[in-house]
């Protein structure tokens, strides 16, 4: 791990999230949480679904806004479900 100190302006919410993540001890749970967060950020940066067409049109609906599309939320839910599968006894 590189201990280089970066000076980046962050909001209070971002700072609190960083501090909270740092408090989580090294463990398989921490690795899953970090993986989940990384995946969610990736989805949020470029929200799209599998119906994206080659011409750039996101799907059959010209009124679609990808960041509010149920399919994008389904991708986020699927990511969560893969990161934290239900345990059945």
Backbone as a ProteinNet text record, in pm:
[ID]
protein_1_A
[PRIMARY]
XXXXXXXXXXXXXXXXXXXXXXXXXXXXXXXXXXXXXXXXXXXXXXXXXXXXXXXXXXXXXXXXXXXXXXXXXXXXXXXXXXXXXXXXX
[TERTIARY]
84.2	0	88.4	56.2	132.7	80	168.5	127.4	137.3	138.3	145	19.8	38.6	-72.4	-116.9	-245.1	-301.2	-385	-382.7	-465.8	-577	-693.9	-808.5	-926.9	-992.4	-1110.5	-1223.4	-1281.6	-1393.4	-1504.2	-1624.8	-1738	-1734.4	-1815.8	-1824.3	-1870.4	-1968.2	-2018.5	-1908.4	-1832.1	-1722.2	-1616.5	-1582.3	-1483.6	-1531.5	-1657.9	-1711.9	-1711	-1740.7	-1738	-1595.6	-1499.8	-1358.8	-1316.9	-1348	-1311.4	-1380.5	-1507	-1579.9	-1519.8	-1482.4	-1420.2	-1286.7	-1212.4	-1082.8	-1097.8	-1210.6	-1233.4	-1272.4	-1309.2	-1346.4	-1218.3	-1206.8	-1083.7	-1065.6	-939.2	-908.5	-977.7	-1055.6	-1130	-1195.6	-1248.6	-1324.3	-1445.2	-1506.8	-1620.5	-1576.7	-1464.2	-1413.4	-1386.4	-1327.1	-1298.5	-1427.6	-1531.7	-1660.7	-1723.6	-1718.3	-1775.6	-1704.3	-1570.9	-1495.7	-1525	-1536.2	-1570.8	-1708.5	-1803.2	-1939.2	-1940.7	-1872.3	-1867.9	-1803.4	-1696.4	-1630.2	-1725.5	-1797.7	-1893.9	-2008.4	-2059.3	-2168.3	-2123.7	-2002.2	-1950.3	-1936.7	-1890	-1877.8	-2014.2	-2116.5	-2251.8	-2300.2	-2274.7	-2320.8	-2248	-2122.1	-2045.9	-2099	-2134.5	-2185.4	-2306	-2420.4	-2539.5	-2588.1	-2596.3	-2647.9	-2693.6	-2759.1	-2804.5	-2757.2	-2791.8	-2749	-2817	-2917.8	-2988.6	-2925.4	-2814.3	-2747.5	-2714.6	-2749.8	-2732.2	-2602.8	-2558.3	-2432.9	-2433.9	-2551.4	-2558.1	-2563.1	-2550.7	-2548.2	-2683.7	-2790.7	-2924.1	-2933.6	-2970.7	-2965	-3059.6	-3178.8	-3273.9	-3388.4	-3493.8	-3605.1	-3681.6	-3670.6	-3743.4	-3657.4	-3701.9	-3625.6	-3636	-3729.9	-3747.3	-3668.9	-3597.7	-3524.5	-3412.8	-3400.7	-3285.7	-3217.6	-3098.8	-3031	-3012.7	-2988.4	-2964	-3090.2	-3207	-3332	-3403.3	-3337.1	-3397.6	-3400.2	-3512.1	-3518.8	-3412.6	-3371.9	-3270.2	-3135.5	-3104.5	-2979.2	-2986.2	-3101.3	-3117.5	-3112.5	-3162.4	-3153.9	-3007.6	-2924.4	-2782	-2717.1	-2754.8	-2699.2	-2743.2	-2868.9	-2919.6	-2848.8	-2827.7	-2758.2	-2614.8	-2550.8	-2415.5	-2415.7	-2513	-2524.6	-2548.3	-2640.4	-2672.4	-2550.9	-2467.1	-2345.1	-2244.1	-2238.4	-2141.3	-2182.2	-2313.3	-2366	-2478.7	-2443	-2547.5	-2624.2	-2751.3	-2835.3	-2785.4	-2783.5	-2741.5	-2866.9	-2879.8	-2995.5	-2947.8	-3022.4	-2983.4	-3045.6
-118.1	0	124	218.8	342	443.2	500.6	596.6	741	762.5	897.7	975.5	1095.3	1179.3	1264.8	1257.4	1335.9	1449.6	1560.8	1673.2	1689.2	1635.3	1637.8	1694.6	1797.6	1849.3	1746.2	1719.3	1625.1	1688.2	1642.3	1689.9	1622.2	1671	1610.7	1466.2	1440.3	1304.4	1212	1258.1	1178.2	1151.7	1253.5	1237.2	1135.4	1145.5	1051.9	908.4	893.5	760.2	704	785.3	741.5	700.1	783	749.7	621.9	605.8	485.1	360.7	371.4	257.2	221.3	321	295.1	224.7	241.6	179.5	33.1	-12.5	-153	-236.1	-332	-411.3	-498.1	-525.6	-614.8	-748.2	-789.9	-915.2	-944.8	-1065.9	-1095.9	-1002.2	-962.7	-871.3	-736.4	-686	-557.7	-565.9	-676.3	-694.3	-692.9	-757.8	-758.7	-620.5	-549.8	-414.7	-323.1	-328.4	-243.9	-281.5	-410.2	-454.7	-407.9	-416.4	-369.8	-220.6	-143.1	1.5	37.6	-31.5	-5.8	-34.2	-144.9	-178.6	-78.6	-35.2	62.8	196.3	237.5	362.8	348.9	234.7	212	221.2	161.7	168.5	312.6	386.2	524.6	616.1	587.6	670.2	656.3	536.4	511.3	420	475.2	390.9	349.5	220.2	168.2	25.2	-30.4	-168.6	-249.6	-375	-464.3	-434.1	-349.4	-317.8	-202.2	-150.8	-43	-89.8	-7.7	-43.9	14.8	-37.2	6.2	154.3	209.5	350.5	444	388.3	470.7	491.7	454.6	466.6	365.1	409.5	318.4	199.6	219.9	109.8	152.8	76.4	105.7	232	276.2	394.2	519.4	612.2	735.8	827.8	803	886.6	835.4	726.8	667.7	757.7	764.3	826.5	714.4	680	562.6	570.1	691.4	700.8	682.7	673.7	650.4	524.9	448.1	329.5	213.3	144.1	28.1	-77	-90.2	-190.1	-157.3	-29.3	9.5	-27	-4.3	-42	-193.5	-266	-412.1	-457	-387.5	-419.7	-397.8	-288.1	-260	-368.2	-408.7	-513	-646.3	-677.9	-802.3	-800.6	-684.9	-670.9	-697.1	-640.1	-662.4	-811.2	-870.8	-1012.5	-1102	-1067.5	-1145.7	-1124.3	-1003.3	-973.7	-1033.9	-1037.4	-1088.3	-1186.7	-1306.9	-1406	-1444.2	-1471.4	-1511.6	-1645.8	-1653.8	-1777	-1850.9	-1972.8	-2053.2	-2163.1	-2184.6	-2284.9	-2417.1
0	0	0	-82.2	-93.5	7.7	87.2	190.5	143.7	12.3	-41.6	-1	49.6	92.5	-25	-56.2	-165.6	-108.9	-175.3	-134.8	-238.1	-204.3	-294.7	-217.8	-273.1	-203	-206.7	-90.9	-80.9	2.3	-22.1	57.8	194.5	284.6	417.8	408.2	322	303.7	251.8	152.6	98.3	205.4	282.3	389.1	492.1	532	630.4	577.8	448.8	388.7	389.5	354	354.6	495.9	594.2	732.3	778.8	743.5	783.5	718.2	591.9	524.5	588	629	692.7	826.5	891.8	1022.6	1011.9	893.8	876.3	874.9	966.9	973.2	848.3	815.9	703.8	727.9	630.9	643	508.4	493.7	371.7	355	465.7	457.8	400.9	448	397.8	247.9	204.5	62.2	-19.4	32.1	-39.2	-43.1	69.4	74.7	-24	-26.2	-118.6	-264.1	-291.6	-426.9	-468.1	-374.8	-401.7	-429.3	-347.7	-368.1	-501.5	-534.7	-662.9	-779.2	-771.6	-876.1	-884.6	-770.2	-769.4	-829.1	-796	-852.8	-1004	-1051	-1195.1	-1263.4	-1203.3	-1258.4	-1260	-1152.7	-1143.7	-1242.2	-1268.5	-1362.6	-1504.6	-1543.3	-1677.3	-1669.9	-1627	-1616.8	-1755.5	-1776.5	-1902.8	-1877.9	-1975.3	-1960.6	-2079.6	-2080.4	-2187	-2319.6	-2319.4	-2443.1	-2518.9	-2474.5	-2545	-2685.9	-2782.1	-2922	-2976.7	-3089.2	-3149.2	-3186.4	-3218.8	-3258	-3137.7	-3017.2	-2897.1	-2833.5	-2903.8	-2846	-2733.4	-2612.3	-2498	-2506.1	-2558.3	-2569	-2659.7	-2662.1	-2752.2	-2714.1	-2591.9	-2545.3	-2560	-2646.4	-2666	-2545.8	-2457.1	-2337.6	-2218.8	-2236	-2124.3	-2075.8	-1945.8	-1881.7	-1804.8	-1849	-1793.5	-1642.4	-1589.2	-1445.5	-1362.8	-1427.3	-1354.9	-1405.7	-1490.2	-1550.5	-1450.8	-1442.8	-1352.2	-1381.9	-1507.2	-1541.2	-1476.7	-1465.1	-1399.4	-1251.7	-1189.9	-1049.7	-1033.6	-1134.4	-1131.3	-1137	-1217.7	-1223.2	-1087.1	-1020.9	-887.9	-789.5	-796.6	-706.7	-732.7	-860.7	-895.2	-843	-850.8	-797.3	-647.1	-577.9	-434	-404.5	-480	-456.8	-480.3	-580	-603.1	-491.3	-437.6	-332.5	-199.6	-176.4	-49.1	-75.8	-122.5	-152.8	-26.4	-45.4	68.3	122.4	251.9	317.4	359.8	313.8	352.8	446.6	551.4	650	619.9
[MASK]
+++++++++++++++++++++++++++++++++++++++++++++++++++++++++++++++++++++++++++++++++++++++++

